Amino acid sequence: MFELLFTITRPALRHKGSAILAGGFGGLIGTCFKFGWDAFWPPRVAGRIPEPEVLVSMFTHHATSLNTSHLISFVFSILSGMAYGLVVEFLPIISLGTGLAFGFAVWAGAHEVIMPWAGLTPPTWDLPANEQFAEMLGHSLWGLVIGVFYETFRRRWSKPIAASSHQTKLGEMAEACATT
């Protein structure tokens, strides 16, 4: 049963174009959700510059506008959604929790490792627990939004991937149990 977790789909069941479009659309909607979430539960202490603005100012040596920060967030989210869709076509386990695990992994990798290492945020241990929890929950739900939109539109534009690939594997397992 464990081998089902890491089953790679058969090439005939992959619809890469539909997956990329569905994931990208999910990323677009996910960014809108995340902006609303950040307004509801601000992800950083008042006065601290948002990470995308810090990133741009590191290269340009000038302050940037909030519009630049939003543009970077949209591009990152759309590209992340597209990557999510493409990878799920090959390895369905990535869609665990319909994107919740993906969102959590993005938060852990970006906010807990890469951003502090790059100097975009203070070290993880210096950040308030409230901020870390807001970011963790916000990114997990962002991943859920991407996953839901991916599943919804991927199924509309092509045959469902999970049912097709897993039914074959489960059918083979059932036949093996019946013959023993």
Backbone torsions as a table, in degrees:
resi	resn	phi	psi	omega
1	MET	NA	-32.3	-178.9
2	PHE	-62.1	-32.3	-178.6
3	GLU	-65.9	-21.1	176.8
4	LEU	-65.7	-28.7	-179.5
5	LEU	-62.0	-37.1	-175.4
6	PHE	-111.8	31.6	177.7
7	THR	-71.3	132.4	175.2
8	ILE	-96.5	132.9	-175.9
9	THR	-70.0	153.6	177.1
10	ARG	-71.4	145.5	-178.8
11	PRO	-55.0	-34.0	-178.8
12	ALA	-66.2	-22.1	-178.1
13	LEU	-91.7	-4.3	-176.7
14	ARG	-89.5	134.2	176.0
15	HIS	-126.8	80.7	-170.9
16	LYS	-62.8	-41.4	-179.4
17	GLY	-61.7	-47.5	178.4
18	SER	-62.9	-39.1	-178.9
19	ALA	-65.9	-42.3	-179.7
20	ILE	-66.0	-44.6	178.5
21	LEU	-63.8	-46.0	-179.1
22	ALA	-63.5	-43.3	178.1
23	GLY	-65.4	-40.5	178.0
24	GLY	-64.0	-41.0	176.9
25	PHE	-64.4	-41.5	175.9
26	GLY	-61.0	-38.9	177.4
27	GLY	-64.7	-39.0	177.9
28	LEU	-62.5	-48.8	179.0
29	ILE	-67.5	-35.9	178.0
30	GLY	-61.4	-37.0	178.0
31	THR	-65.1	-43.1	177.6
32	CYS	-60.1	-43.1	176.9
33	PHE	-60.3	-46.4	-176.6
34	LYS	-64.0	-37.2	176.2
35	PHE	-62.6	-41.9	176.8
36	GLY	-64.4	-40.3	178.1
37	TRP	-62.5	-43.4	-179.5
38	ASP	-65.7	-30.6	175.8
39	ALA	-71.2	-36.5	179.5
40	PHE	-72.0	-44.2	-177.5
41	TRP	-134.5	89.9	-175.2
42	PRO	-54.2	133.0	-173.1
43	PRO	-83.9	-3.4	-180.0
44	ARG	-146.7	160.0	-179.8
45	VAL	-65.2	150.0	-178.4
46	ALA	-59.4	136.6	177.7
47	GLY	97.2	-19.8	179.0
48	ARG	-81.0	136.2	-176.5
49	ILE	-73.5	135.4	177.7
50	PRO	-59.4	147.3	-174.6
51	GLU	-56.9	-42.7	178.7
52	PRO	-60.6	-36.7	178.3
53	GLU	-67.6	-38.1	177.0
54	VAL	-63.6	-42.5	-179.8
55	LEU	-60.3	-48.4	-179.1
56	VAL	-64.7	-41.9	-179.3
57	SER	-67.7	-23.8	175.7
58	MET	-65.6	-32.4	-178.7
59	PHE	-91.8	-34.6	-176.4
60	THR	-96.3	-17.0	-176.8
61	HIS	61.1	25.3	177.0
62	HIS	-134.6	155.0	175.1
63	ALA	-68.9	148.6	179.3
64	THR	-114.3	170.3	179.3
65	SER	-93.0	168.2	177.0
66	LEU	-64.9	-30.0	178.9
67	ASN	-62.2	-38.3	177.6
68	THR	-63.4	-41.8	178.7
69	SER	-61.5	-44.0	179.3
70	HIS	-66.2	-40.4	178.8
71	LEU	-60.9	-44.1	178.6
72	ILE	-62.5	-40.8	178.9
73	SER	-63.5	-42.9	178.2
74	PHE	-62.9	-46.8	-178.7
75	VAL	-62.7	-46.1	179.0
76	PHE	-59.2	-45.5	-176.4
77	SER	-68.1	-41.9	179.1
78	ILE	-65.0	-44.6	178.5
79	LEU	-65.1	-37.9	176.6
80	SER	-64.3	-42.2	177.9
81	GLY	-63.6	-40.3	178.1
82	MET	-64.3	-42.4	177.8
83	ALA	-63.9	-42.4	177.2
84	TYR	-56.3	-51.0	-179.1
85	GLY	-59.7	-43.6	-178.3
86	LEU	-66.9	-43.5	-178.5
87	VAL	-68.0	-38.0	179.0
88	VAL	-63.2	-29.8	176.9
89	GLU	-60.3	-32.9	-178.0
90	PHE	-94.7	-39.1	-173.9
91	LEU	-131.7	88.4	-173.9
92	PRO	-59.8	-19.1	179.7
93	ILE	-61.0	-23.1	179.3
94	ILE	-60.9	-27.3	-179.1
95	SER	-82.4	14.9	-179.6
96	LEU	-50.6	127.9	-179.1
97	GLY	71.0	22.1	-178.2
98	THR	50.4	45.7	175.0
99	GLY	100.8	-12.6	179.6
100	LEU	-59.3	-45.8	-179.7
101	ALA	-65.4	-36.2	177.1
102	PHE	-62.4	-48.7	179.1
103	GLY	-60.5	-40.8	177.8
104	PHE	-64.0	-42.2	180.0
105	ALA	-64.9	-39.1	177.6
106	VAL	-63.7	-44.4	178.1
107	TRP	-60.1	-49.2	-177.2
108	ALA	-61.5	-44.8	-178.7
109	GLY	-69.9	-45.5	-175.5
110	ALA	-78.9	-53.7	-172.0
111	HIS	-83.3	-25.5	-177.9
112	GLU	-99.1	-20.1	-176.9
113	VAL	-120.1	-63.6	-170.0
114	ILE	-68.2	-49.4	-176.6
115	MET	-63.0	-45.2	175.9
116	PRO	-64.3	-38.8	179.3
117	TRP	-63.0	-38.4	-179.1
118	ALA	-81.8	-6.2	179.4
119	GLY	83.0	15.8	179.2
120	LEU	-81.1	-25.0	177.3
121	THR	-134.4	162.8	172.8
122	PRO	-62.9	164.3	176.1
123	PRO	-54.8	148.6	-176.6
124	THR	-52.2	-42.0	-176.5
125	TRP	-71.4	-13.0	177.3
126	ASP	-93.6	-6.5	-179.1
127	LEU	-84.4	142.3	177.8
128	PRO	-65.0	145.7	-179.6
129	ALA	-59.9	-36.3	179.1
130	ASN	-60.7	-42.1	178.7
131	GLU	-65.6	-44.6	-180.0
132	GLN	-64.2	-41.1	179.6
133	PHE	-66.8	-41.0	178.4
134	ALA	-61.3	-43.7	179.2
135	GLU	-67.3	-42.8	-179.3
136	MET	-62.3	-48.8	-179.2
137	LEU	-68.0	-41.6	178.9
138	GLY	-61.4	-43.4	179.4
139	HIS	-71.1	-35.5	177.0
140	SER	-63.2	-43.7	178.5
141	LEU	-70.1	-33.4	173.6
142	TRP	-59.0	-44.4	177.3
143	GLY	-63.6	-37.5	177.2
144	LEU	-62.6	-42.7	178.2
145	VAL	-61.3	-45.3	177.9
146	ILE	-60.2	-46.4	-179.1
147	GLY	-62.1	-41.8	-179.6
148	VAL	-66.0	-45.7	179.5
149	PHE	-67.4	-37.8	176.6
150	TYR	-59.6	-52.0	-178.0
151	GLU	-60.5	-43.8	-177.7
152	THR	-63.4	-51.6	-175.1
153	PHE	-79.9	-31.8	176.7
154	ARG	-61.8	-40.7	179.3
155	ARG	-68.9	-33.2	179.7
156	ARG	-72.8	-34.4	-173.8
157	TRP	-91.1	-15.8	179.3
158	SER	-160.0	178.0	-179.3
159	LYS	-67.5	147.2	177.8
160	PRO	-62.8	135.7	-176.1
161	ILE	-83.6	-43.5	-172.7
162	ALA	-64.8	-44.3	-177.4
163	ALA	-64.6	-43.0	-176.5
164	SER	-65.4	-49.0	-174.9
165	SER	-72.5	-38.6	-177.6
166	HIS	-77.5	-30.5	178.5
167	GLN	-63.3	-39.7	179.1
168	THR	-63.1	-48.1	-178.7
169	LYS	-63.1	-44.8	-179.5
170	LEU	-67.7	-35.1	177.0
171	GLY	-62.7	-42.1	178.0
172	GLU	-64.6	-39.5	179.3
173	MET	-66.4	-39.9	-179.9
174	ALA	-65.1	-40.3	178.7
175	GLU	-64.9	-40.0	179.9
176	ALA	-64.3	-39.4	179.0
177	CYS	-68.7	-35.7	-177.5
178	ALA	-70.7	-31.8	-177.7
179	THR	-82.7	-14.3	-179.1
180	THR	-92.2	NA	NA
